[in-house]
């Protein structure tokens, strides 16, 4: 495999998760885009979000931290590329390691009204490996389940 072929294959490794919520689109968007709400559900099962800062506009930065059950902090950050309320958010995502951002991925979250309920489509790309994508699928899948539980009680 040539370097160009390997690079093209790597760019094809992406993640998509679709979830339906028993809540109106404006509420689901608000809960995704407001730090006070993100502090209630952001992160995989058993992780605790404890810091969320956002400059919620195109070009604005965000940074968040989740804590594992063992007490390990995991920082992440990015830049908002597109904010179209209540239909779409596009932002970069990178794990911060030792205060330095890692490789960026691009996340697109689309919100669609389906008869007073909301269909959320989460996409993230590119990943270096299938294993990295699958790890994010597990984490984001759990995160979206926490979002569903939270929205049910807001």
MARBAVEX-133407 format. One line per field, with one value per atom (N, C-alpha, C, O): chain; atom name; x, y, z. Coordinates in steps of 0.1 Angstrom, whole numbers. Each point is the difference from the previous one (the first is absolute). Layout:
BEGIN
chaine: A | ...
atome: CA | ...
xx: X | ...
yy: Y | ...
zz: Z | ...
This chain:
BEGIN
chaine: A | A | A | A | A | A | A | A | A | A | A | A | A | A | A | A | A | A | A | A | A | A | A | A | A | A | A | A | A | A | A | A | A | A | A | A | A | A | A | A | A | A | A | A | A | A | A | A | A | A | A | A | A | A | A | A | A | A | A | A | A | A | A | A | A | A | A | A | A | A | A | A | A | A | A | A | A | A | A | A | A | A | A | A | A | A | A | A | A | A | A | A | A | A | A | A | A | A | A | A | A | A | A | A | A | A | A | A | A | A | A | A | A | A | A | A | A | A | A | A | A | A | A | A | A | A | A | A | A | A | A | A | A | A | A | A | A | A | A | A | A | A | A | A | A | A | A | A | A | A | A | A | A | A | A | A | A | A | A | A | A | A | A | A | A | A | A | A | A | A | A | A | A | A | A | A | A | A | A | A | A | A | A | A | A | A | A | A | A | A | A | A | A | A | A | A | A | A | A | A | A | A | A | A | A | A | A | A | A | A | A | A | A | A | A | A | A | A | A | A | A | A | A | A | A | A | A | A | A | A | A | A | A | A | A | A | A | A | A | A | A | A | A | A | A | A | A | A | A | A | A | A | A | A | A | A | A | A | A | A | A | A | A | A | A | A | A | A | A | A | A | A | A | A | A | A | A | A | A | A | A | A | A | A | A | A | A | A | A | A | A | A | A | A | A | A | A | A | A | A | A | A | A | A | A | A | A | A | A | A | A | A | A | A | A | A | A | A | A | A | A | A | A | A | A | A | A | A | A | A | A | A | A | A | A | A | A | A | A | A | A | A | A | A | A | A | A | A | A | A | A | A | A | A | A | A | A | A | A | A | A | A | A | A | A | A | A | A | A | A | A | A | A | A | A | A | A | A | A | A | A | A | A | A | A | A | A | A | A | A | A | A | A | A | A | A | A | A | A | A | A | A | A | A | A | A | A | A | A | A | A | A | A | A | A | A | A | A | A | A | A | A | A | A | A | A | A | A | A | A | A | A | A | A | A | A | A | A | A | A | A | A | A | A | A | A | A | A | A | A | A | A | A | A | A | A | A | A | A | A | A | A | A | A | A | A | A | A | A | A | A | A | A | A | A | A | A | A | A | A | A | A | A | A | A | A | A | A | A | A | A | A | A | A | A | A | A | A | A | A | A | A | A | A | A | A | A | A | A | A | A | A | A | A | A | A | A | A | A | A | A | A | A | A | A | A | A | A | A | A | A | A | A | A | A | A | A | A | A | A | A | A | A | A | A | A | A | A | A | A | A | A | A | A | A | A | A | A | A | A | A | A | A | A | A | A | A | A | A | A | A | A | A | A | A | A | A | A | A | A | A | A | A | A | A | A | A | A | A | A | A | A | A | A | A | A | A | A | A | A | A | A | A | A | A | A | A | A | A | A | A | A | A | A | A | A
atome: N | CA | C | O | N | CA | C | O | N | CA | C | O | N | CA | C | O | N | CA | C | O | N | CA | C | O | N | CA | C | O | N | CA | C | O | N | CA | C | O | N | CA | C | O | N | CA | C | O | N | CA | C | O | N | CA | C | O | N | CA | C | O | N | CA | C | O | N | CA | C | O | N | CA | C | O | N | CA | C | O | N | CA | C | O | N | CA | C | O | N | CA | C | O | N | CA | C | O | N | CA | C | O | N | CA | C | O | N | CA | C | O | N | CA | C | O | N | CA | C | O | N | CA | C | O | N | CA | C | O | N | CA | C | O | N | CA | C | O | N | CA | C | O | N | CA | C | O | N | CA | C | O | N | CA | C | O | N | CA | C | O | N | CA | C | O | N | CA | C | O | N | CA | C | O | N | CA | C | O | N | CA | C | O | N | CA | C | O | N | CA | C | O | N | CA | C | O | N | CA | C | O | N | CA | C | O | N | CA | C | O | N | CA | C | O | N | CA | C | O | N | CA | C | O | N | CA | C | O | N | CA | C | O | N | CA | C | O | N | CA | C | O | N | CA | C | O | N | CA | C | O | N | CA | C | O | N | CA | C | O | N | CA | C | O | N | CA | C | O | N | CA | C | O | N | CA | C | O | N | CA | C | O | N | CA | C | O | N | CA | C | O | N | CA | C | O | N | CA | C | O | N | CA | C | O | N | CA | C | O | N | CA | C | O | N | CA | C | O | N | CA | C | O | N | CA | C | O | N | CA | C | O | N | CA | C | O | N | CA | C | O | N | CA | C | O | N | CA | C | O | N | CA | C | O | N | CA | C | O | N | CA | C | O | N | CA | C | O | N | CA | C | O | N | CA | C | O | N | CA | C | O | N | CA | C | O | N | CA | C | O | N | CA | C | O | N | CA | C | O | N | CA | C | O | N | CA | C | O | N | CA | C | O | N | CA | C | O | N | CA | C | O | N | CA | C | O | N | CA | C | O | N | CA | C | O | N | CA | C | O | N | CA | C | O | N | CA | C | O | N | CA | C | O | N | CA | C | O | N | CA | C | O | N | CA | C | O | N | CA | C | O | N | CA | C | O | N | CA | C | O | N | CA | C | O | N | CA | C | O | N | CA | C | O | N | CA | C | O | N | CA | C | O | N | CA | C | O | N | CA | C | O | N | CA | C | O | N | CA | C | O | N | CA | C | O | N | CA | C | O | N | CA | C | O | N | CA | C | O | N | CA | C | O | N | CA | C | O | N | CA | C | O | N | CA | C | O | N | CA | C | O | N | CA | C | O | N | CA | C | O | N | CA | C | O | N | CA | C | O | N | CA | C | O | N | CA | C | O | N | CA | C | O | N | CA | C | O | N | CA | C | O | N | CA | C | O | N | CA | C | O | N | CA | C | O | N | CA | C | O | N | CA | C | O | N | CA | C | O | N | CA | C | O | N | CA | C | O | N | CA | C | O | N | CA | C | O | N | CA | C | O | N | CA | C | O | N | CA | C | O | N | CA | C | O | N | CA | C | O | N | CA | C | O | N | CA | C | O | N | CA | C | O | N | CA | C | O | N | CA | C | O
xx: 9 | -9 | 9 | 9 | -12 | 8 | -4 | -11 | 19 | -3 | -13 | -8 | 6 | -12 | -12 | -11 | 12 | -11 | -3 | -12 | 22 | -2 | -6 | -9 | 13 | -6 | -14 | -9 | 5 | -14 | -8 | -11 | 16 | -8 | -2 | -11 | 21 | -1 | -11 | -8 | 7 | -11 | -14 | -10 | 9 | -13 | -4 | -12 | 20 | -4 | -8 | 6 | -19 | -8 | -11 | -2 | -4 | -10 | -13 | -1 | -10 | -14 | -8 | -1 | -6 | -10 | -13 | 1 | -12 | -13 | -8 | -1 | -5 | -9 | -12 | 1 | -12 | -13 | -2 | 2 | -7 | -3 | -15 | -6 | 0 | -14 | -1 | -5 | 11 | 1 | 0 | 5 | -10 | 1 | 14 | 9 | -7 | 13 | 7 | 12 | -20 | 6 | 6 | 11 | -18 | 6 | 12 | 10 | -10 | 12 | 12 | 11 | -13 | 11 | 5 | 12 | -21 | 4 | 8 | 10 | -14 | 7 | 14 | 9 | -8 | 13 | 9 | 13 | -19 | 8 | 2 | 4 | -8 | 1 | 8 | -3 | 14 | 9 | -7 | 4 | -14 | -7 | -6 | 0 | -6 | -6 | 11 | -1 | 11 | 11 | 6 | 4 | -3 | 6 | -9 | 5 | -17 | -8 | 0 | -4 | 10 | -1 | 13 | 1 | 7 | 12 | 9 | 5 | -2 | 10 | -6 | -13 | 21 | -5 | -6 | 2 | -9 | -5 | 11 | 11 | -15 | 9 | 11 | 8 | -7 | 9 | -8 | -12 | 19 | -6 | 5 | 12 | -21 | 5 | 2 | -9 | 21 | 1 | 5 | 2 | 0 | 4 | -4 | 3 | -11 | -4 | 0 | -7 | 15 | 1 | -2 | 6 | -15 | -4 | -1 | -6 | 11 | -2 | -9 | 5 | -18 | -9 | -4 | -10 | 19 | -2 | 11 | 10 | -13 | 10 | 13 | 1 | 10 | 13 | 3 | 12 | -22 | 2 | 6 | -3 | 10 | 7 | -9 | -8 | 10 | -6 | 11 | 9 | -11 | 9 | -8 | -8 | 10 | -8 | 9 | 10 | -14 | 7 | -10 | -10 | 13 | -8 | 10 | 12 | -18 | 9 | -5 | -12 | 22 | -3 | -4 | 2 | -8 | -3 | 12 | -1 | 13 | 13 | 6 | 10 | -17 | 5 | 9 | 6 | -4 | 9 | -8 | -12 | 18 | -7 | 4 | 12 | -22 | 2 | -5 | -12 | 21 | -3 | -2 | 7 | -16 | -3 | -3 | -4 | 6 | -2 | -2 | 1 | -5 | -3 | -5 | 0 | -3 | -5 | -14 | -1 | -8 | -13 | 2 | 5 | -9 | 0 | -13 | 0 | -11 | -13 | -10 | 0 | -8 | -11 | -13 | -1 | -8 | -12 | -12 | -4 | 0 | -10 | -14 | -4 | -4 | 3 | 4 | -2 | 7 | 2 | 14 | 1 | 9 | 13 | 12 | 0 | 9 | 12 | 12 | -1 | 11 | 12 | 12 | 2 | 6 | 12 | 11 | -2 | 14 | 11 | 1 | -5 | 12 | 1 | 14 | 5 | 2 | 13 | 2 | -4 | 10 | 4 | 12 | 9 | -9 | 11 | 9 | -5 | 17 | 9 | 12 | 7 | -5 | 11 | -2 | 10 | -22 | -3 | 1 | -2 | 5 | 2 | -12 | -2 | -5 | -10 | 6 | 10 | -18 | 4 | -5 | -3 | 1 | -5 | -15 | -8 | 5 | -14 | -8 | 4 | -16 | -11 | -11 | 0 | -8 | -11 | -13 | -3 | -5 | -13 | -11 | 0 | -10 | -12 | -12 | -2 | -6 | -12 | -11 | -2 | -7 | -12 | -12 | -1 | -9 | -12 | -12 | 0 | -9 | -11 | -13 | -1 | -9 | -13 | -7 | -2 | -3 | -7 | -14 | -1 | -8 | -13 | 1 | -7 | 14 | 1 | 11 | 2 | 4 | 11 | 13 | -1 | 12 | 13 | 8 | 2 | 2 | 10 | 14 | 2 | 7 | 14 | 9 | 0 | 7 | 10 | 14 | 3 | 5 | 14 | 10 | -1 | 10 | 10 | 14 | 1 | 9 | 13 | 10 | -1 | 11 | 9 | 12 | -1 | 13 | 4 | 7 | 5 | -4 | 7 | 12 | 0 | 11 | 12 | -2 | 6 | -14 | -2 | -15 | -7 | 4 | -14 | -1 | -11 | 21 | 0 | -3 | -8 | 14 | -2 | -15 | -6 | 1 | -14 | -9 | -9 | 12 | -9 | 0 | -10 | 22 | 1 | -9 | -7 | 7 | -8 | -15 | -9 | 6 | -14 | -6 | -11 | 19 | -4 | -2 | -11 | 21 | -1 | -12 | -7 | 6 | -11 | -13 | -10 | 9 | -12 | -5 | -12 | 21 | -4 | -4 | -9 | 17 | -3 | -14 | -7 | 3 | -13 | -11 | -11 | 14 | -10 | -2 | -11 | 22 | -1 | -8 | -8 | 10 | -7 | -15 | -8 | 4 | -14 | -6 | -11 | 18 | -5 | -2 | -10 | 20 | -1 | -11 | -8 | 6 | -10 | -14 | -10 | 9 | -13 | -4 | -12 | 22 | -3 | 1 | -1 | 4 | 2 | -14 | -1
yy: -12 | 12 | 12 | 1 | 9 | 12 | 9 | -2 | 12 | 10 | 7 | 3 | 1 | 7 | -9 | 5 | -18 | -9 | -2 | 0 | -1 | -2 | 13 | -1 | 13 | 12 | 1 | 5 | -8 | 0 | -10 | 4 | -16 | -9 | 5 | -2 | 8 | 6 | 10 | 1 | 8 | 10 | -6 | 7 | -19 | -7 | -6 | -4 | 4 | -6 | 11 | 9 | -11 | 10 | -7 | -12 | 20 | -5 | 7 | 12 | -19 | 6 | -8 | -12 | 20 | -5 | 8 | 12 | -19 | 7 | -4 | -12 | 22 | -2 | 8 | 12 | -17 | 7 | 3 | -8 | 21 | 5 | 4 | 5 | -9 | 4 | 14 | 3 | 6 | 14 | 9 | -4 | 17 | 9 | 4 | 0 | 3 | 3 | 12 | -1 | 11 | 12 | -4 | 5 | -15 | -4 | -8 | 2 | -12 | -8 | 8 | -2 | 12 | 9 | 8 | 1 | 4 | 8 | -8 | 5 | -17 | -9 | -3 | -3 | 2 | -3 | 13 | -1 | 13 | 12 | 9 | 12 | -16 | 8 | -7 | -11 | 18 | -7 | -5 | -11 | 18 | -5 | -13 | -9 | 7 | -13 | -11 | -11 | 15 | -9 | -6 | -12 | 19 | -5 | -11 | -6 | 4 | -11 | -13 | -10 | 11 | -13 | -3 | -11 | 21 | -2 | -11 | 1 | -10 | -11 | -14 | -1 | -9 | -14 | -3 | 8 | -19 | -5 | -1 | -4 | 8 | 0 | 11 | 1 | 7 | 12 | 12 | 1 | 8 | 12 | 12 | 3 | 5 | 12 | 11 | 1 | 5 | 10 | 14 | 9 | -8 | 13 | 1 | -8 | 19 | 2 | 15 | 8 | -4 | 15 | 1 | -8 | 17 | 1 | 15 | 8 | -5 | 12 | -4 | -2 | 2 | -7 | 9 | 6 | -6 | 7 | -6 | -5 | 7 | -4 | 6 | 13 | -20 | 5 | 0 | 2 | -5 | 0 | -13 | -11 | 11 | -12 | -6 | 7 | -20 | -7 | -9 | -4 | 1 | -9 | -6 | 6 | -19 | -8 | -10 | -4 | -1 | -10 | -10 | 4 | -17 | -10 | -8 | -2 | -3 | -8 | -14 | -3 | -6 | -15 | -4 | 8 | -20 | -4 | -2 | 1 | -2 | -2 | 14 | 1 | 10 | 13 | 6 | 11 | -17 | 5 | 10 | -2 | 14 | 11 | -2 | -3 | 5 | -1 | 14 | 2 | 6 | 13 | -1 | -8 | 15 | 1 | 14 | 8 | -5 | 14 | 1 | -10 | 21 | 2 | 14 | 9 | -7 | 13 | -3 | -9 | 18 | -1 | 5 | 11 | -19 | 4 | 5 | 10 | -16 | 4 | -1 | -11 | 21 | -1 | 5 | 12 | -21 | 3 | -5 | -11 | 20 | -4 | -1 | 9 | -20 | -12 | -12 | -11 | 13 | -11 | -7 | -12 | 20 | -6 | 7 | 12 | -21 | 5 | -7 | -12 | 19 | -6 | 6 | 12 | -21 | 4 | -10 | -12 | 17 | -9 | -6 | 5 | -17 | -7 | -6 | -6 | 9 | -6 | -3 | 8 | -19 | -3 | 9 | 1 | 5 | 8 | -9 | -5 | 3 | -8 | 9 | 6 | -5 | 8 | 15 | 7 | -2 | 13 | 3 | 12 | -22 | 2 | -8 | -12 | 19 | -8 | -11 | 2 | -13 | -11 | 2 | 12 | -22 | 1 | 4 | -6 | 15 | 5 | -10 | -6 | 4 | -6 | 11 | 9 | -12 | 10 | -7 | -11 | 18 | -6 | 9 | 12 | -19 | 7 | -7 | -12 | 21 | -5 | 7 | 12 | -20 | 5 | -3 | -11 | 20 | -2 | 2 | 10 | -20 | 1 | -2 | -9 | 17 | -1 | -12 | 0 | -9 | -12 | 0 | -9 | 17 | 1 | 3 | -6 | 17 | 4 | -7 | 4 | -14 | -7 | 5 | 7 | -12 | 3 | -12 | -9 | 10 | -10 | 7 | 10 | -15 | 5 | -9 | -12 | 17 | -7 | 5 | 12 | -20 | 3 | -6 | -12 | 20 | -5 | 6 | 11 | -20 | 4 | -7 | -12 | 20 | -4 | 9 | 12 | -16 | -14 | -6 | 7 | -20 | -7 | -7 | -3 | 2 | -6 | -16 | -5 | -1 | -14 | -4 | 8 | -19 | -6 | -1 | 3 | -7 | -2 | 14 | 0 | 10 | 14 | 4 | 5 | -8 | 3 | -7 | 5 | -18 | -9 | 5 | -1 | 5 | 6 | 12 | 1 | 8 | 12 | -4 | 6 | -16 | -5 | -4 | 3 | -11 | -4 | 12 | 1 | 8 | 12 | 9 | 4 | -1 | 9 | -6 | 6 | -20 | -7 | 1 | 3 | -5 | 2 | 14 | 3 | 6 | 15 | 3 | 7 | -12 | 3 | -6 | 5 | -17 | -6 | 9 | 1 | 4 | 9 | 13 | 5 | 0 | 11 | -3 | 8 | -20 | -4 | 0 | 5 | -11 | -1 | 14 | 3 | 6 | 14 | 8 | 6 | -7 | 7 | -4 | 7 | -20 | -5 | 6 | 0 | 6 | 5 | 16 | 5 | 1 | 15 | 6 | 12
zz: 0 | 0 | 0 | 8 | -17 | 0 | 11 | 6 | -3 | 10 | -3 | 9 | -21 | -4 | 2 | 4 | -8 | 2 | 15 | 4 | 4 | 15 | 6 | 8 | -13 | 5 | -4 | 8 | -20 | -5 | 8 | 4 | -1 | 8 | 14 | 5 | 1 | 13 | 1 | 9 | -20 | 0 | -1 | 3 | -8 | -1 | 13 | 1 | 9 | 13 | 8 | 6 | -6 | 6 | 9 | -1 | 9 | 10 | -2 | -2 | 2 | 0 | 10 | 0 | 8 | 10 | -2 | 0 | 0 | -1 | 12 | 3 | 3 | 12 | -1 | -5 | 9 | 1 | 14 | 9 | -6 | 13 | 1 | -9 | 20 | 3 | 5 | 11 | -18 | 4 | -12 | -11 | 12 | -12 | -3 | 8 | -21 | -6 | 8 | 2 | 2 | 6 | 14 | 4 | 3 | 13 | -2 | 7 | -16 | -2 | -5 | 5 | -13 | -5 | 12 | 2 | 6 | 12 | 10 | 5 | -3 | 10 | -5 | 7 | -21 | -6 | 0 | 0 | 0 | -3 | 13 | -2 | 13 | 12 | 11 | 4 | 1 | 9 | 13 | 4 | 1 | 12 | -2 | 8 | -20 | -4 | -3 | 5 | -12 | -4 | 13 | 0 | 10 | 13 | 6 | 10 | -15 | 6 | -8 | 5 | -18 | -7 | -9 | -5 | 3 | -9 | 5 | 11 | -19 | 3 | 0 | 2 | -3 | 1 | 14 | 9 | -9 | 13 | 10 | -2 | 14 | 12 | 0 | 10 | -20 | 0 | 4 | -1 | 8 | 5 | -8 | 1 | -7 | -6 | 11 | 8 | -8 | 11 | -5 | 8 | -21 | -5 | -14 | -9 | 5 | -13 | -3 | 7 | -16 | -4 | -15 | -7 | 3 | -14 | -4 | 7 | -18 | -7 | -12 | -11 | 13 | -9 | -12 | 0 | -9 | -13 | -10 | 4 | -17 | -10 | 3 | 1 | 0 | 3 | 15 | 4 | 4 | 15 | 5 | -6 | 16 | 6 | 11 | 6 | -4 | 11 | 6 | -6 | 19 | 7 | 11 | 7 | -5 | 10 | 6 | -5 | 17 | 7 | 6 | 6 | -8 | 7 | 9 | -3 | 14 | 10 | 0 | 1 | -2 | 1 | 14 | 9 | -7 | 13 | 9 | 12 | -19 | 8 | 3 | 7 | -11 | 3 | -11 | 3 | -14 | -11 | -8 | -4 | 2 | -8 | -15 | -3 | -5 | -15 | -6 | 0 | -5 | -6 | -15 | -6 | 1 | -14 | -4 | 8 | -21 | -4 | -15 | -7 | 2 | -14 | -3 | 8 | -21 | -5 | -7 | -7 | 10 | -7 | -14 | -2 | -8 | -14 | -5 | -8 | 13 | -5 | 12 | 7 | -5 | 10 | -7 | -3 | 1 | -7 | 9 | -1 | 10 | 10 | -7 | -8 | 11 | 8 | -9 | 5 | -17 | -9 | 0 | -3 | 6 | -3 | 8 | 2 | 3 | 6 | -7 | -2 | -1 | -6 | 8 | 1 | 4 | 8 | -1 | -3 | 6 | 0 | 14 | 10 | -9 | 13 | 0 | -9 | 20 | 3 | 15 | 8 | -5 | 14 | 3 | -8 | 19 | 5 | 9 | 10 | -14 | 7 | 5 | -9 | 22 | 5 | -4 | -3 | 2 | -4 | -15 | -4 | -4 | -14 | -7 | 2 | -12 | -7 | -9 | -6 | 5 | -8 | -14 | -4 | -4 | -14 | 1 | 7 | -16 | -1 | -8 | -10 | 14 | -8 | -1 | 7 | -17 | -2 | 4 | -4 | 13 | 4 | -5 | 0 | -6 | -5 | 8 | -1 | 7 | 7 | -6 | 0 | -6 | -7 | 8 | 5 | -4 | 8 | -10 | -7 | 7 | -9 | 8 | 8 | -11 | 6 | -7 | -12 | 20 | -5 | 8 | 9 | -13 | 6 | 15 | 8 | -5 | 14 | 8 | 12 | -17 | 6 | -8 | -10 | 14 | -6 | -5 | 8 | -20 | -5 | 0 | -7 | 15 | 0 | -8 | 2 | -11 | -8 | 4 | -2 | 8 | 4 | -10 | -2 | -3 | -9 | 4 | 4 | -5 | 4 | -10 | -3 | -2 | -10 | 0 | 4 | -9 | -3 | 12 | 9 | -9 | 11 | -6 | -12 | 19 | -4 | -2 | -9 | 18 | -1 | 3 | 6 | -10 | 3 | 15 | 6 | 1 | 15 | 7 | 9 | -14 | 5 | -2 | 9 | -21 | -3 | 10 | 5 | -4 | 8 | 15 | 7 | -2 | 13 | 2 | 10 | -20 | 0 | -1 | 6 | -14 | -1 | 13 | 4 | 4 | 13 | 9 | 6 | -6 | 9 | -3 | 8 | -21 | -4 | 1 | 3 | -6 | 2 | 14 | 3 | 7 | 14 | 3 | 8 | -13 | 2 | -5 | 7 | -19 | -5 | 8 | 1 | 5 | 9 | 12 | 5 | 0 | 12 | -4 | 8 | -20 | -5 | -1 | 5 | -10 | 0 | 14 | 1 | 8 | 14 | 6 | 6 | -9 | 5 | -6 | 7 | -20 | -7 | 5 | 1 | 3 | 5 | 13 | 4 | 3 | 14 | 0 | 11 | -22 | 0 | 0 | 0
